[in-house]
């Protein structure tokens, strides 16, 4: 192999995801049209009680690059939806650890009171349990409109703790058991980096849920969501406009076809709207300050668009729609 050929792939990889309109090969980059806004995400802030080595937004007890949203800021966007008579079905909260935000329960309450389903992503540890009484009141008022999705990377303690730290598994299980014993609607979110088939993973989680009396059906993809990994350093193919038919993938199934996310960056006066939960820091993907401004098509100009969404089939929204 010639020296030119050995350099070709690294040089091509370096040139990828540079131009929002064209791929490195000069082909038309794929884009996704907002068909209708069904899920509105709020990133409540990047502070977290854990420092997970594989956290895609590097949340930690010291990372405040995304600052806490307030209930008044959430209400502003909900008011905009009411005014526009939006088809929105679900309001979802992610972080960081959402329960680190002192306004989280109030933000969930105002969303539930307007009739939306609410999804909260959590590690189910001490920050969540400190809000136990408030959560029980929310559940009593709003029943099964409230879902908590708990991150449990693997059904075994050693592999979960590998990335999340010592004792994280035991503490997460304490929170999951508390949620289940009080009748909360629970989802689990696992990961697929373990060289196990989907069946092996679902079998393992089902054994765990049976043993711990956790009310999750691990064979239901809406109750156990298995996420592909995201690593910006890996070389992944760019998605061209022709790929939709070649891969037999519908752009309408992409997260950014039905979702938007609100973030507030440190030092900024107001929140901004992004196409999805995966790109909280990339200013190229800012769509505006209002949901009305954020209806433009999304160019798939990031490795996560390829690896997680198009090729991995991942979505952070509820799998049952």
For each residue, the residues with C-beta under 8 A, 3 or more apart:
1: 5 6
2: 5 6
3: 6 7
4: 7 8
5: 1 2 8
6: 1 2 3 9
7: 3 4 10 11
8: 4 5 11 12
9: 6 12 13 235
10: 7 13 14
11: 7 8 14 15
12: 8 9 15 16 24
13: 9 10 16 235
14: 10 11
15: 11 12 18 24
16: 12 13 23 24 235 238 303
17: 238 301 302 303
18: 15 24 301
19: 22 23 29 301
20: 29 284 299 301
21: 28 29 299
22: 19 26 27 28 29
23: 16 19 26 27 28 29 238 240
24: 12 15 16 18 238
25: 238 240
26: 22 23
27: 22 23 238 240 241 242
28: 21 22 23 240 241 242
29: 19 20 21 22 23 238 239 240 241 299 300 301
30: 239 240 241 243 244 251 299 300 310
31: 241 251 297 298 299 300
32: 251 254 256 257 275 297 298 300
33: 251 257 297
34: 37 256 257 258 260 294 295 296 297 298
35: 252 257 258
36: 87 258
37: 34 40 81 86 87 88 258 259 260 291
38: 87 88 89 90 258 259 317 321
39: 88 89 90 91 92 119 258 259 317 318
40: 37 77 81 88 90 91 92 259 260 261 262 291
41: 92 93 94 259 260 261 262 276 277 316
42: 69 74 77 91 92 93 94 107 261 262
43: 46 66 69 94 95 96 261 262 263 264 277 280
44: 68 69 93 94 95 96 98 100 101 103 104 107
45: 64 66 67 68 69 95 96 100 101 264
46: 43 57 58 59 60 63 64 65 66 95 96 280
47: 59 60 61 62 63 64 68 95 96 97 100 101
48: 51 52 55 59 60 61 63 95 96 97 100 123
49: 61 97 100 123 125 126 127
50: 55 59 60 97 123 125 164 165 168
51: 48 55 59 60 61 165
52: 48 55 59 163 164 165
53: 163
54: 163 229
55: 48 50 51 52 58 59 60
56: 230 278 304
57: 46 66 96 280 281
58: 46 55 63
59: 46 47 48 50 51 52 55 63 95 96 97
60: 46 47 48 50 51 55 63
61: 47 48 49 51
62: 47
63: 46 47 48 58 59 60 96
64: 45 46 47 67 266
65: 46 265 266 281
66: 43 45 46 57 96 263 264 265 266 280
67: 45 64 264 265 266
68: 44 45 47 101 102 103 264
69: 42 43 44 45 73 74 101 103 107 262 264 271
70: 73 74 103
71: 74 75 103 106 107 110
72: 75 76
73: 69 70 76 77 262 264 270 271
74: 42 69 70 71 77 78 103 107 110 111 262
75: 71 72 78 79 110
76: 72 73 79 80
77: 40 42 73 74 80 81 262 271 290 291
78: 74 75 81 82 91 110 111 114
79: 75 76 82 83
80: 76 77 83 84 290 291 292
81: 37 40 77 78 84 86 88 291
82: 78 79 85 86 114
83: 79 80
84: 80 81 291 292
85: 82
86: 37 81 82 291
87: 36 37 38
88: 37 38 39 40 81 91 116
89: 38 39 116 117 321
90: 38 39 40 116 117 118 119 317 318
91: 39 40 42 78 88 108 111 116 117 118 119
92: 39 40 41 42 118 119 120 121 316 317
93: 41 42 44 98 104 107 108 118 119 120 121
94: 41 42 43 44 98 121 261 277 316
95: 43 44 45 46 47 48 59 98 100 101 121
96: 43 44 45 46 47 48 57 59 63 66 100 101
97: 47 48 49 50 59 100 122 123 125 127 128
98: 44 93 94 95 101 104 120 121 122
99: 104 120 122 127 128 130 131
100: 44 45 47 48 49 95 96 97 104 127
101: 44 45 47 68 69 95 96 98 104 107
102: 68
103: 44 68 69 70 71 74 106 107
104: 44 93 98 99 100 101 107 108 120 131
105: 108 109 131 134 135 138
106: 71 103 109 110
107: 42 44 69 71 74 93 101 103 104 110 111
108: 91 93 104 105 111 112 118 120 138 146
109: 105 106 112 113 138
110: 71 74 75 78 106 107 113 114
111: 74 78 91 107 108 114 116 118
112: 108 109 115 116 118 138 141 142 145 146
113: 109 110
114: 78 82 110 111
115: 112
116: 88 89 90 91 111 112 145
117: 89 90 91 145 146 147 318
118: 90 91 92 93 108 111 112 142 145 146 147
119: 39 90 91 92 93 147 148 149 318
120: 92 93 98 99 104 108 146 147 148 149
121: 92 93 94 95 98 149 151 189 316
122: 97 98 99 125 127 128 148 149 150 151 175
123: 48 49 50 97 128 150 151 164 168 172 175
124: 128 129 148 150 172 174 175 176 178 179
125: 49 50 97 122 128 129 168 171 172 174 175
126: 49 129 130 171
127: 49 97 99 100 122 130 131
128: 97 99 122 123 124 125 131 132 135 148 175
129: 124 125 126 132 174 175 178
130: 99 126 127
131: 99 104 105 127 128 134 135
132: 128 129 135 136 178
133: 136 137
134: 105 131 137 138
135: 105 128 131 132 138 139 184
136: 132 133 139 140 182
137: 133 134 140 141
138: 105 108 109 112 134 135 141 142 146
139: 135 136 142 143 146 182 183 184
140: 136 137
141: 112 137 138
142: 112 118 138 139 145 146
143: 139 146
144: 147 185
145: 112 116 117 118 142
146: 108 112 117 118 120 138 139 142 143 184 185
147: 117 118 119 120 144 184 185 186 187 318
148: 119 120 122 124 128 179 184 185 186 187
149: 119 120 121 122 186 187 188 189 225
150: 122 123 124 172 175 176 179 186 187 188 189
151: 121 122 123 172 188 189
152: 155 160 169 172 176 188 189 190 205
153: 159 160 162 163 164 190 191
154: 159 160 190 191 194 201 204
155: 152 160 190 201 204 205 207 208
156: 159 160 169 204
157: 160 161 169 170
158: 161 162
159: 153 154 156 162 194
160: 152 153 154 155 156 157 163 164 168 169 172
161: 157 158 164 165 166 167 168 169
162: 153 158 159
163: 52 53 54 153 160
164: 50 52 123 153 160 161 168 169 172
165: 50 51 52 161 168
166: 161
167: 161 170 171
168: 50 123 125 160 161 164 165 171 172
169: 152 156 157 160 161 164 172 173
170: 157 167 173 174
171: 125 126 167 168 174 175
172: 123 124 125 150 151 152 160 164 168 169 175 176
173: 169 170 176 177 212
174: 124 125 129 170 171 177 178
175: 122 123 124 125 128 129 150 171 172 178 179
176: 124 150 152 172 173 179 180 186 188 212 214
177: 173 174 180 181 212 213 214
178: 124 129 132 174 175 181 182
179: 124 148 150 175 176 182 184 186
180: 176 177 183 184 186 212 213 214 215 216
181: 177 178 213
182: 136 139 178 179
183: 139 180 215
184: 135 139 146 147 148 179 180
185: 144 146 147 148
186: 147 148 149 150 176 179 180 214 215 216 223
187: 147 148 149 150 216 222 223 224 225 318
188: 149 150 151 152 176 205 216 218 223 224 225
189: 121 149 150 151 152 224 225 226 227
190: 152 153 154 155 201 205 224 225 226 227
191: 153 154 194 226 227 229
192: 196 198 201 226 227 228 229
193: 229
194: 154 159 191 201
195:
196: 192 200 201 204
197: 200 201
198: 192 201 202 226
199: 202 203
200: 196 197 203 204
201: 154 155 190 192 194 196 197 198 204 205 226
202: 198 199 205 206 218 219 224 226
203: 199 200 206 207 218
204: 154 155 156 196 200 201 207 208
205: 152 155 188 190 201 202 208 209 216 218 224
206: 202 203 209 210 217 218 219
207: 155 203 204 210 211
208: 155 204 205 211 212 214 218
209: 205 206 212 213 214 215 216 217 218
210: 206 207 213
211: 207 208
212: 173 176 177 180 208 209
213: 177 180 181 209 210
214: 176 177 180 186 208 209
215: 180 183 186 209
216: 180 186 187 188 205 209 223 224
217: 206 209 220 223 224
218: 188 202 203 205 206 208 209 223 224
219: 202 206 224
220: 217 223 224
221: 224 225 226 319
222: 187 225 318 319 320
223: 186 187 188 216 217 218 220
224: 187 188 189 190 202 205 216 217 218 219 220 221
225: 149 187 188 189 190 221 222 319
226: 189 190 191 192 198 201 202 221
227: 189 190 191 192 308 312 314
228: 192 307 308 311 312 313 314
229: 54 191 192 193 307
230: 56 278 303 304 307 308
231: 234 303 307
232: 303 304
233:
234: 231 303 307
235: 9 13 16
236: 303 306 307 311
237: 306 311
238: 16 17 23 24 25 27 29 300 306
239: 29 30 243 300 305 306 310
240: 23 25 27 28 29 30 243
241: 27 28 29 30 31 244
242: 27 28 245 246
243: 30 239 240 246 247 249 310
244: 30 241 247 249 250 251
245: 242 248
246: 242 243
247: 243 244 310 311
248: 245
249: 243 244 253 310
250: 244 253
251: 30 31 32 33 244 254 257
252: 35 257 258
253: 249 250 257 315
254: 32 251 257 309 310 315
255: 258 259 275 276 277 278 309 314 315 316 317
256: 32 34 259 260 275 276 298 309
257: 32 33 34 35 251 252 253 254
258: 34 35 36 37 38 39 252 255 317
259: 37 38 39 40 41 255 256 275 276 277 316 317
260: 34 37 40 41 256 273 274 275 276 287 291 294
261: 40 41 42 43 94 273 274 275 276 277 280
262: 40 41 42 43 69 73 74 77 271 272 273 274
263: 43 66 271 272 274 280
264: 43 45 66 67 68 69 73 268 270 271 272
265: 65 66 67 268 272 281
266: 64 65 66 67
267:
268: 264 265 271 272
269:
270: 73 264 289
271: 69 73 77 262 263 264 268 289
272: 262 263 264 265 268 286 287 288 289
273: 260 261 262 286 287 288 289 290 291 293 294
274: 260 261 262 263 279 280 285 286 287
275: 32 255 256 259 260 261 279 285 287 294 298
276: 41 255 256 259 260 261 279 298 309 316
277: 41 43 94 255 259 261 280 316
278: 56 230 255 302 304 305 308 309 316
279: 274 275 276 282 285 302 304
280: 43 46 57 66 261 263 274 277
281: 57 65 265
282: 279 285 302
283: 286
284: 20 301
285: 274 275 279 282 298 302
286: 272 273 274 283
287: 260 272 273 274 275 293 294 295 296 298
288: 272 273 292 293 294
289: 270 271 272 273 293
290: 77 80 273 293 294
291: 37 40 77 80 81 84 86 260 273 294 295
292: 80 84 288 295
293: 273 287 288 289 290
294: 34 260 273 275 287 288 290 291
295: 34 287 291 292
296: 34 287
297: 31 32 33 34
298: 31 32 34 256 275 276 285 287
299: 20 21 29 30 31
300: 29 30 31 32 238 239 305 306 309 310
301: 17 18 19 20 29 284 305
302: 17 278 279 282 285 305 306
303: 16 17 230 231 232 234 236 306 307
304: 56 230 232 278 279 307 308 309
305: 239 278 300 301 302 308 309 310
306: 236 237 238 239 300 302 303 309 310 311
307: 228 229 230 231 234 236 303 304 311 312
308: 227 228 230 278 304 305 311 312 314
309: 254 255 256 276 278 300 304 305 306 312 313 314 315
310: 30 239 243 247 249 254 300 305 306
311: 228 236 237 247 306 307 308
312: 227 228 307 308 309
313: 228 309
314: 227 228 255 308 309
315: 253 254 255 309 319
316: 41 92 94 121 255 259 276 277 278
317: 38 39 90 92 255 258 259 321
318: 39 90 117 119 147 187 222 321
319: 221 222 225 315
320: 222
321: 38 89 317 318
